[in-house]
């Protein structure tokens, strides 16, 4: 089977790195804020250098200190571009 032109058995790791999963709704602890959520997602994706995330935060100037529970579904689903 091929995924993105790659053999899914031979290139499983590479394919997995480029796949995403978007649940219908995320279930997070009530106390999770935006900053903690970003750190958790970076860790899950294996991101070690947060320089790009910091640049995007400076550019768009969001307030990540708010509770993720209070964020709209659209905000939670925005891709990291």
ABEGO torsion letter per residue (X at the ends): XBBGGBBAAAAAAAAAAABBBBBABBBBBAABBAAAAAAAAAAAAGBABAAAAAAAAAAAGBBAABBAAABBAAAAABBAX
